[in-house]
Amino acid sequence: MLEPLYTSEEMRAAEERYPGYPDSVPELMERAGKGVADLILEFFGDAKDITVVCGSGNNGGDGKVAARHLQEAGRDVRVVEVKPEDEEKDLGSPDLIVDAIFGTGFAGEPRSGTARLIEEINDLDVEVVAVDVPSGVDASTGEVAGGAIDAWSTVTFHGEKVGTMVAPGSFKAGWTEVVGIGLEPVETAQPTSCSRCRGAGPTSRRRSTRPGPCSSWAARRGCRGPPAWPPRPLSGPTRAMSPSRRRPSPSR
């Protein structure tokens, strides 16, 4: 069974079909942010100090909703605003970082201040959960024109994005979880992998995925199951392709 891969334009079309749009955007944002918080509490339950880095758009709004739910669950949460970009940011000493800087509307290179912040996040060497798409990755193409977040996990909304399934973006996304936010499916240009390659059945609330080549071209030739994971680096080890980056068991 093939499932759709979404570009940023196709996601926008799905959102615009939601009843009451754009006045209903806060409702979608609440579901998205809660989905991020729920995943963190389920799979990263040992993380007590969490820094949520928020951009100025809807992705940052999702991050702030997630921060609120995490605080209500008893976590110590620091919210860091990207703007103004020319100021130094105090990321603290977190157990986990939530990347809510850029969403599916991003393309091109981050501005210099944000690029430095992305580098600082990567240099902390703590687990990062990206909201919808790792910041710096083009959701429609997988291109990384400048700096990009090296996410341990990506919580993406409604459906998998082209940019988290196509290299180099796939190697920035880590393992991904698709969280439904109440949108209806729309026709997309690209189908993605069959359900067995995506790691779960059709009744799952969230679908776990792995970056790999099983996309439209592979599907047309007959899917033979998921690619080997973790993928073998082409030249030297990279953090994004570490053998340890497997979907963790839920925290107890």
WOZI-V301824 format. One record per helix or strand of 2 or more residues. SS is the DSSP state (a for helix, b for strand). FROM is the first residue (numbers start at 1). LEN is the number of residues. Records with the same first field share a line. If there is no record, write none. Layout:
# WOZI-V301824
SS = FROM-LEN  FROM-LEN
This chain:
# WOZI-V301824
b = 2-5  49-6  76-6  96-5  127-5  153-5  175-5  190-5  206-4
a = 8-9  25-19  58-15  112-13  162-3  170-4  195-4  216-5  239-3
